Amino acid sequence: MKIHAHALLFDNDGTLVSSLASVDRCWTRWATEYGITAEEFARVELHGRPAAEIATDLLPADVVPQAVARIEDLEVEDVPGGGVHLLPGTRAFLDALPAERWAVVTSATRRLAEARLDAVGILPKTLVAADDVTHGKPDPEPYLLAARTLGVDPARCVVFEDAPAGLTAGRAAGMTTVALTTTHQAHELQADLVIENLSALSALVTEQGVEISLRG
């Protein structure tokens, strides 16, 4: 199978890097600080959604701004502790791409995203973060903004995601979707292609764009 694209759009956490240990530590502490029970917390979809949406699901509206600032502080402070590492295949795949052909599109704030990316040595030319949009994933706005920033037709973009919310956003944007089974099982992910991680793929840059192929 080969996919032809003009731009590649990557979610960060669970797609390029793993921050699960850090996320679990920080959100568990946050929930305790705000008196949220384990049962309440378990009912909320955590992965692939902006922190503001998660906080809104769990707390009164007047508490949300302070609570969002608190979880951002906790997660940024946790980065140097080693809670973030590159997923298999990330470095080689990104190194094969021209900087103007790809972007990171994350539900994290810019401050948190840049801290995590810097920790693993990834420096995207284009980054779309939660601060940049009015509606986060599963709304298509983040991916449409990335395509517009890169000057590429959304139909010529490929989205790489590990979370159902992000895949929904990619489909709604009219983009080809590739799912990674790093945080969810394959049957939970609706995409044009499902892989284990980026080590399953190779990228060939041509005059027409990027040709993505399955290895082996």
Secondary structure as GFF3:
##gff-version 3
##sequence-region A 1 216
A	DSSP	beta_strand	2	5	.	.	.	ID=ss1
A	DSSP	beta_strand	7	10	.	.	.	ID=ss2
A	DSSP	beta_strand	17	18	.	.	.	ID=ss3
A	DSSP	alpha_helix	20	33	.	.	.	ID=ss4
A	DSSP	alpha_helix	38	42	.	.	.	ID=ss5
A	DSSP	alpha_helix	51	58	.	.	.	ID=ss6
A	DSSP	alpha_helix	64	78	.	.	.	ID=ss7
A	DSSP	three_ten_helix	79	81	.	.	.	ID=ss8
A	DSSP	beta_strand	85	86	.	.	.	ID=ss9
A	DSSP	alpha_helix	90	95	.	.	.	ID=ss10
A	DSSP	three_ten_helix	99	101	.	.	.	ID=ss11
A	DSSP	beta_strand	102	105	.	.	.	ID=ss12
A	DSSP	alpha_helix	110	120	.	.	.	ID=ss13
A	DSSP	beta_strand	127	128	.	.	.	ID=ss14
A	DSSP	three_ten_helix	130	132	.	.	.	ID=ss15
A	DSSP	alpha_helix	141	150	.	.	.	ID=ss16
A	DSSP	three_ten_helix	154	156	.	.	.	ID=ss17
A	DSSP	beta_strand	157	161	.	.	.	ID=ss18
A	DSSP	alpha_helix	164	172	.	.	.	ID=ss19
A	DSSP	beta_strand	176	180	.	.	.	ID=ss20
A	DSSP	three_ten_helix	186	188	.	.	.	ID=ss21
A	DSSP	beta_strand	193	195	.	.	.	ID=ss22
A	DSSP	three_ten_helix	198	200	.	.	.	ID=ss23
A	DSSP	beta_strand	201	206	.	.	.	ID=ss24
A	DSSP	beta_strand	209	214	.	.	.	ID=ss25
###
